[in-house]
Amino acid sequence: MADTLIKSTTRHIRLFTARVEEGQLVADASQLTMDVDPDNEFLWDGPVLEKLQQRFRDLVASHAGADLTDYTLRRIGSDLEGTVRQLLQAGELRYNPDARVLNYSMGLPRSPEQEQA
């Protein structure tokens, strides 16, 4: 019996019970794969992306031994979405001015004047 692909999608995080082979997702109930910001709404510097990836690894480790269910994926995705918001609010993550649509889904960007006030 083939593994069934389970996925969870938030605005900026997509999770799949799959592995990537030759650029394609292959269903794998024992592995969780993350796609970050598929719409390129943000500018991801290496250290900021690493923080999000580390949070992902921590969350996956905290669910070790449990089945990767739809509910588990939604919980992990929601937590990661919150991490994206925290990174943005801390000024570590920035909106991409060249994004297809600037909808400021995580709130308006902060200007230097606002931060000094």
C-alpha positions in Angstrom: 0.0 0.0 0.0 1.4 3.4 -1.0 1.9 6.1 1.6 -0.8 8.9 1.5 0.4 12.4 1.3 -0.8 14.6 4.2 -0.3 18.3 3.9 -0.9 21.4 5.9 -0.8 24.9 4.5 -0.7 28.2 6.3 0.0 31.5 4.6 3.8 31.1 4.7 4.4 27.5 5.5 3.5 24.3 3.7 4.2 21.0 5.3 4.0 17.6 3.6 4.5 14.0 4.8 6.9 13.5 1.9 10.5 13.5 0.9 11.9 15.3 -2.2 13.3 13.1 -4.9 14.6 14.7 -8.2 12.6 17.9 -7.4 9.3 15.9 -6.8 7.4 15.2 -3.6 7.2 11.5 -2.9 4.7 10.5 -0.1 6.5 9.2 3.0 4.6 8.9 6.2 7.8 8.8 8.2 9.2 12.1 6.9 8.1 15.8 7.1 9.1 18.3 4.5 8.7 22.1 4.8 8.2 24.6 2.0 8.8 28.2 3.3 7.2 31.3 1.9 6.1 29.9 -1.5 4.9 33.3 -2.6 8.2 35.0 -1.7 6.5 37.6 0.4 9.7 38.0 2.6 13.4 38.4 2.1 15.1 35.5 3.9 18.6 36.0 5.0 20.5 32.8 5.8 20.6 33.2 9.6 16.8 34.0 9.7 15.9 31.0 7.6 18.2 28.9 9.8 16.2 30.0 12.9 13.0 29.0 11.2 14.5 25.6 10.1 15.8 25.0 13.7 12.3 25.7 15.1 10.9 23.2 12.5 13.5 20.6 13.6 12.6 21.3 17.3 8.9 20.9 16.7 9.4 17.7 14.7 11.6 16.3 17.5 9.0 17.1 20.1 6.5 14.9 18.2 9.0 12.1 17.7 7.3 8.7 17.8 3.9 10.1 17.2 2.1 9.6 13.9 2.3 12.5 11.5 -1.4 13.3 11.3 -3.4 16.1 9.8 -3.8 17.6 13.3 -0.1 17.3 14.1 0.9 19.0 10.9 -1.6 21.9 11.5 -0.2 22.4 15.0 3.4 22.5 13.7 2.4 24.8 10.8 0.6 27.2 13.1 3.6 27.3 15.4 5.9 28.0 12.5 3.6 30.7 11.2 3.8 32.4 14.7 7.6 32.1 14.4 7.5 34.0 11.1 5.5 36.7 12.7 7.9 37.0 15.6 10.9 37.3 13.2 9.1 40.0 11.3 8.1 41.9 14.5 11.7 41.6 15.8 13.0 43.2 12.6 14.9 40.1 11.6 12.7 39.3 8.6 11.6 41.9 6.0 8.9 42.1 3.4 10.0 41.6 -0.2 9.3 44.8 -2.0 9.4 42.9 -5.3 6.8 40.4 -4.2 3.9 39.7 -6.6 1.5 41.3 -4.2 2.3 43.4 -1.1 -0.5 42.5 1.2 1.4 42.9 4.5 -0.3 39.7 5.8 1.7 39.8 9.1 1.2 43.5 9.7 2.6 46.8 8.3 6.3 47.1 8.1 7.9 49.2 10.8 9.8 52.3 9.8 12.9 53.6 11.6 10.9 56.5 12.9 8.3 54.2 14.6 11.1 52.2 16.2 12.7 55.3 17.8 9.4 56.6 19.2 
